[in-house]
Amino acid sequence: MWGRGPHATPARPTASASGTATATPTNAAAPSASPSADVSASASATAVPSGSHLVHDEKGFTLAVPDDWRRELRSTGVFYTSPDGRSLLQIFQITEPDLTPRQALEQASKGLAGNPGYKELGLEPRQGPPGPDGAQLTYAYDSDRLGVRVRAVDCAFTVPDGRQFAVLALGPDADWPRQAEVQRIALDSFAPTT
């Protein structure tokens, strides 16, 4: 996570996360009648695995999240958090116009280096949805709040209209690769909205 919050990580590049927002969950098996159910073909054509559901967020995206996770809007983006508070999915828009997704993650890694026990585990291109220029950062550090080592996987990418987003999944290192699976499901179903 790039912003300050319950995991006390250093600031990440600026995210546009102001205003109020709600998410509309959609059961993949039953179409929603709400106006927010209009999504791009990529998200609507993606089968959402059992245990997850689509949310249509007023912050400009649709994606799948675990069924029992709760949404919260913070200054650093939209968060979906597990019932025990030990795992999360963070989504936000990257607002620096001159940074590529990879450069945004390089900058984030430098900022995260101040966390106890921080270790960058990988920074690689990410092929496939939701954007052709995606980059993925994997890292771990010792979380004071949780009292355990955590591992995160963070993907930054550009959508067809030029906006850049980041989708990050974080949880206890002992739960790995659960974070990667939560993020994969979110990214496979991600669609920008207006």
C-alpha positions in Angstrom: 0.0 0.0 0.0 1.5 3.3 -1.0 -0.4 5.7 1.3 -0.4 6.1 5.1 -3.0 4.1 6.8 -3.5 1.1 9.0 -0.4 -0.6 7.6 1.7 2.6 8.2 3.5 2.6 4.8 5.2 5.6 3.3 3.3 7.8 0.8 2.8 6.5 -2.7 2.4 8.7 -5.8 -0.7 10.9 -5.6 -4.0 9.1 -6.0 -7.2 10.8 -6.9 -9.5 9.6 -4.1 -11.6 12.5 -3.1 -15.3 12.7 -2.6 -17.9 10.2 -1.6 -18.3 6.9 -3.3 -20.3 3.7 -3.1 -19.9 0.3 -4.7 -22.7 -1.7 -6.2 -22.0 -5.4 -5.8 -23.3 -7.6 -8.6 -23.8 -11.4 -8.4 -22.2 -12.8 -11.5 -25.0 -15.2 -12.0 -27.8 -12.6 -11.9 -27.7 -9.3 -13.9 -28.1 -6.1 -11.9 -30.8 -3.7 -12.7 -28.9 -0.7 -11.4 -27.5 1.9 -13.8 -24.0 1.2 -12.5 -24.1 -2.2 -14.0 -23.1 -0.9 -17.4 -19.5 -2.1 -17.8 -17.1 -2.7 -20.6 -17.3 -6.0 -22.5 -14.1 -7.3 -20.8 -15.5 -7.1 -17.3 -19.0 -8.4 -18.2 -17.5 -11.2 -20.2 -15.2 -12.4 -17.5 -16.6 -15.2 -15.3 -16.2 -14.3 -11.7 -15.1 -17.2 -9.6 -17.1 -18.6 -6.8 -16.4 -16.7 -3.6 -16.0 -13.3 -5.4 -18.5 -10.8 -6.8 -18.3 -7.8 -9.2 -18.4 -4.3 -7.7 -19.1 -1.2 -9.8 -17.3 1.6 -8.0 -18.1 5.3 -8.4 -14.4 5.9 -8.4 -14.2 4.8 -12.0 -13.8 1.0 -12.1 -15.5 -2.4 -11.9 -13.7 -5.4 -10.6 -14.2 -8.6 -8.6 -13.6 -8.8 -4.8 -13.9 -11.5 -2.3 -17.6 -11.9 -1.1 -17.1 -11.1 2.6 -14.7 -8.1 2.2 -15.9 -4.7 3.2 -15.4 -1.5 1.2 -13.9 1.7 2.7 -12.9 4.9 1.1 -9.7 6.4 2.4 -7.5 9.3 1.3 -5.2 6.8 -0.4 -7.9 5.0 -2.5 -10.7 2.5 -2.3 -10.0 -0.5 0.0 -11.7 -3.8 0.3 -10.7 -5.5 3.6 -11.1 -9.0 4.9 -13.4 -9.5 7.9 -10.3 -10.0 10.2 -8.6 -6.9 8.9 -5.4 -8.8 8.0 -5.8 -8.7 4.2 -6.8 -6.0 1.8 -7.2 -4.9 -1.8 -6.4 -1.3 -2.6 -7.5 0.4 -5.8 -6.7 4.0 -6.9 -5.9 6.2 -9.8 -2.3 7.3 -10.4 -2.3 11.0 -11.2 1.3 11.8 -12.1 1.0 12.5 -15.8 4.7 11.9 -16.6 5.2 8.5 -14.9 4.9 5.2 -16.7 3.3 2.4 -14.6 6.8 0.9 -14.1 8.2 4.2 -13.0 5.3 4.7 -10.5 6.1 1.3 -9.0 9.9 2.1 -8.8 9.0 5.3 -7.0 6.7 3.4 -4.6 9.4 0.8 -3.9 11.8 3.6 -2.9 9.2 5.1 -0.6 8.4 1.7 0.9 12.1 1.0 1.7 11.7 2.8 5.0 9.4 0.1 6.4 11.0 -2.4 8.9 12.4 -5.4 7.0 11.4 -4.1 3.6 12.4 -6.3 0.7 11.6 -5.9 -2.9 10.9 -9.4 -4.2 10.3 -8.5 -7.9 9.4 -5.7 -10.3 8.4 -7.1 -13.7 6.2 -6.4 -16.7 2.7 -7.8 -16.3 1.2 -9.3 -19.4 -2.5 -9.5 -20.1 -5.4 -7.5 -18.7 -6.2 -4.9 -17.8 -3.5 -2.9 -19.7 -0.7 -3.7 -22.2 1.9 -1.6 -20.3 1.3 -3.1 -16.8 4.1 -3.6 -14.3 4.0 -5.6 -11.1 5.9 -5.0 -7.9 6.0 -7.7 -5.2 7.4 -6.9 -1.8 7.4 -7.8 1.9 7.9 -6.0 5.2 7.3 -6.4 8.9 3.9 -4.9 9.8 3.8 -3.2 13.2 0.0 -3.1 13.1 -0.5 -6.7 12.3 2.6 -8.0 14.2 3.6 -10.2 11.3 5.5 -10.1 8.1 3.2 -9.1 5.2 3.6 -9.6 1.5 2.0 -7.4 -1.2 1.6 -7.6 -4.9 1.0 -4.3 -6.7 0.1 -3.8 -10.4 0.1 -0.4 -12.1 -1.3 -0.1 -15.6 -2.9 2.3 -18.2 -6.4 1.8 -19.5 -7.5 2.7 -23.0 -8.7 6.2 -22.1 -5.3 7.1 -20.8 -6.0 6.9 -17.0 -3.6 4.9 -14.9 -4.6 2.7 -12.0 -3.0 0.6 -9.3 -4.4 -2.6 -7.8 -2.6 -3.9 -4.8 -3.3 -6.9 -2.6 -1.7 -7.3 0.8 -1.8 -9.9 3.5 0.3 -11.9 6.0 3.3 -13.5 4.3 2.2 -16.9 5.6 -0.9 -16.6 3.4 1.1 -16.2 0.2 0.0 -16.8 -2.6 -3.5 -15.8 -1.5 -2.7 -12.2 -2.2 -1.6 -12.9 -5.7 -4.9 -14.9 -6.4 -7.1 -12.0 -5.0 -5.2 -9.6 -7.2 -5.4 -11.8 -10.3 -9.2 -12.1 -10.0 -9.5 -8.4 -9.5 -7.2 -7.6 -12.5 -8.9 -10.2 -14.8 -12.2 -8.6 -14.1 -11.1 -4.9 -14.0 -12.8 -2.5 -16.3 -12.6 1.3 -16.2 -15.9 3.2 -16.0 -16.7 6.9 -16.3 
